[in-house]
């Protein structure tokens, strides 16, 4: 279970990437059924301010000894440098040896690399830093095209908003789809995004409906088990097919078919986790129609067949069950 989360901060901290970790793990959402996290902000010298990269300071309440009980140690982005604080490096190595999961956001991967924790491992960081990262850590297996990489005990994410994806992925992995969806809904973000860091355009969520496709996407979420075509969706949106396809790509960064496939895989994951429906029934309710089609798309997206996924995760129960 994911109970204790420690965020490690150093001088040159990037506030947004740190804020992502705080937003997912540091806010009490128990009234909505989210399990409580013991969230700790940790630095070399607790009670002493550190400088961020935007002309402000932040004061950690905990020292590095607070990492000792952490299930997850999160490393936000910070200014890239030749040498990182030795005590921080040692604390991260010790946390890894004790069995904590380590999570880096953006250039936080450089800190894990400096600790020697990414040698011979797949990992990622912001695409702008890939060349420098490769030069500094030639033994790491950097993937510049993905939003995040899950290596089990180490999760690395790409730039800025990809940290949200990685944090929510860890929540999904450890606590299931319902908890993830609850946190994502409060944050007004998608529980899981499609595509890699170079090609994805964040789905806007404006306060006013306007001419955004957000109402259509919400409508589709309730009808994933129905048949949809570009023509029928364009008609629903009151647009020509050409205008609809162009608008859809601009607002979601992908095609209607790929977006639907991703959402259907997410629905299938939830049904596999929370119900005892047969794979055939899961296929129908998630919109794939047949078990064979579900297996094809699910395995391609998740990496394992539906039944293997159920064997690993079906023990989870929704909050308050």
C-alpha positions, 0 to 999 in steps of 0.5 A: 500500500502507498501510505507515506510519501516523501518529497526531496527538495534542494536549492534550485527547486522548480516550483511547478514540478514540486507542486504537482507532487503536492497536488497529487499526494499532499492534499487530504481527499479522505472525504471523497474516499481517497486513502490518506497519505502521510506527506513529508517535504524533506531537505538536508536542513529542516527549518532552513529555507531553500531557494527555488528557481523563481526568486522565492524560497521554500522551507522543508519541515522534515530532514532526510531521515524522514525518507526512512519510512517512505513508501514513495520518495518523489524527486521534483525538478531542480536546476541541473548541476555537476554535483548534487548534495552528497547527503541527498544522493546517499539518502536516495540510494538508501531509500532505494535499497530499503525498497522505497519506490522512487519517482522523478519529475522532469530534470529530477531524473538527473538527481537519480542518475547522479545517484547511479540508480538509472544505470542499465534502466529505461528512463525519461526526462524532458526532451530538451535535456535528453542530449545532456542527460545521455552525455552525463549518464551513458549507461541509462537507457533514455527514451525521449518520446514517452510521458513516463517510464515505469521500471517498477521501483523507479518511475521517471517522467518527462517535462512539467505536465508529464509529472502529473501523468507519472504521479497518477500512474503510481496512484493507479498502480498502487490504489486502483482506478477509482482513487485515480479518477477521484484525484484526477477529477479534483485536479481537472485533468485526464486520469491517463493521457494518450501519446508521448511528450513530443506529440501530445496537446493537453485537453483544455478544460475551460469553465465555459462550454463555448465551442470546445469539444469538452461537452462532446468528450463528456458525452462520449465517456457515457457512451463508450459501449456504443458505435461511433464514427467520425461522421456521427461524431461530427454530426453530434458536434454540429460540424463538417467532418473535416472541421471536426477532425481538425478541431479534435486533433487540435484539442486532444492531440490525437484522432477520434479513433485513438482517443476512443481506444484509449478511453475504452482501455481505461474503462476495461481496466476499471471493470477488470479491477472492480468487477467479476465480469467475464472478459467478453462482458468487459469487452462489450461494456467498454466498447470493444465488442469482442474479447479478441479485440479487447485483448489486442488493444488492451495488451498493446496499451497496457503490456499484459493481456486482460486476464493477467492484469485481473490476476494482479489487480482484481483484489483491489476494492473501491473506496468505502466498499 
